[in-house]
Amino acid sequence: MAFGIPLSTLLAALAPLTPAASLLSDHGDAPLVSNDQGTDIGDIYFFVDPIDTSRVVLIMTTRGFLVPGEAGNFAFFQSGLNYRFGIENTGDAIEDASIDISFAPRPGAFMPQDATITVTGSANAGSFSAPTTAPSLADMAPAPTVTSDTGGTEISFFAGVVDDPFFFDVVGVGRFLGGGTAADLMRGRDTFAGYNTMAIALSLPAADFMGTATTIGVSGFTELPQRTKRTRVLGIRDKGTNVNVDRAGIPAVNSVLVPFARKDEYNRAGTVDDAAGSFAPDIVASLTALGTNQTNIDLLAGLAVTNGDYLRLDPANMMDGFPNGRRLPDDVIDIILTIVLNDVPTGDSVPANDVAFGLAFPYLAPPNQPFMPGTVDDGTQN
């Protein structure tokens, strides 16, 4: 049995899937978000704060592949967009708490934006405001601006442009899964090296979000109003309730396991749809086409389907990495490839980020800055 449905029943209705047809990075994982870069979620991270183990850290990256020299034009958060962390703490697929972040329009190319952070369903629900860290074209990146809402939600907040923390050879793994050889995995080139991304990071008391389960589940969403009207005089006017544009929990679910024709549909759906089996037949077909055995199909089902696509963390077990949460240095591509290929150790020869992560909150590496005159190598590794 897979996802509570006989595997033979699922596969009988499905044509074989070509793994190479799937995208391999959650950056631009579906047609709609590829056309609306501000809404595009890159990655979700969730881990115990190594400095204060009573706290956990949430990170969402968006708007990937930013080049340092264009920070004034592209390194900002989209106003009118809702960035949301959906939190589940009772062991099912239903969201129990949330953290919503919205940003005011940027007042200038190199000026901070005002953010509003709203927390619902936690022991210290409430809202507060905080500035982002403004981008810069200077040789040295500015120090991160961190705002702590002491006496309120007890959350520390950062938002700004950073080095993209994801490390992965998209080309090598894409060729390998598309019918190549092990040599394709030996390129050792980090597709994300040298590029920046926008990031939201929060440090929060773990106890405030614990429920009846031993784990806390997190799924990230970007949301826009259902209707947008553009007028010559008033500009953009949004109407209606928010709907998902992109979502992410367990890495590689939509980018690898959901077929291209359903990627937009997956992003518009939710964790309850996952648990109801809405995408289970396609996920099973993708894994079967990759040769994954039933044991590991069921393992991946337990992570991303059975109780919804949440990245789950047991805060009492801080020594474990993915799939117990996801730390910045976790080599999730190697872990997922090894599971998909039936526990045969498999990797893309990119074992770490191209630059060192920070030692204090928000733990992300500072953004890549424009190089000095005369620099030949821009640090990218495509």
ABEGO torsion letter per residue (X at the ends): XBGGBBAAAAAAABBBBBAAABBABABGABAAAAABAAABBABBBBBBBAABAABBBBBBBBGBGBBAAAAAAABBBBBGBBBBBBBBAAGBABBABBBBBBBBBBABAABBBBBBBBBBGBABBEBBBBBBBBBBABABBBBBBBBBBBGBAGBBBBBEBBBBABBBBAAAAAAAAAGBBAAAAAAGBBAABGBBBBBBBBBBBAAAABBABABBBBBBBBBBBABBBBBAAAEBBBBEBBBBABBBBBBGAAAAABBAAAAAAAAABBAAAAAAGAAAAAAAAAAAAAGBBAAAAAAAAAAAAAAEBBBBBBAABAABBOABEBBAABBAAAAAAAAAAGGBBBBAGBABBABBBBABOAGBBBBBBBBBBGBABAGBAX
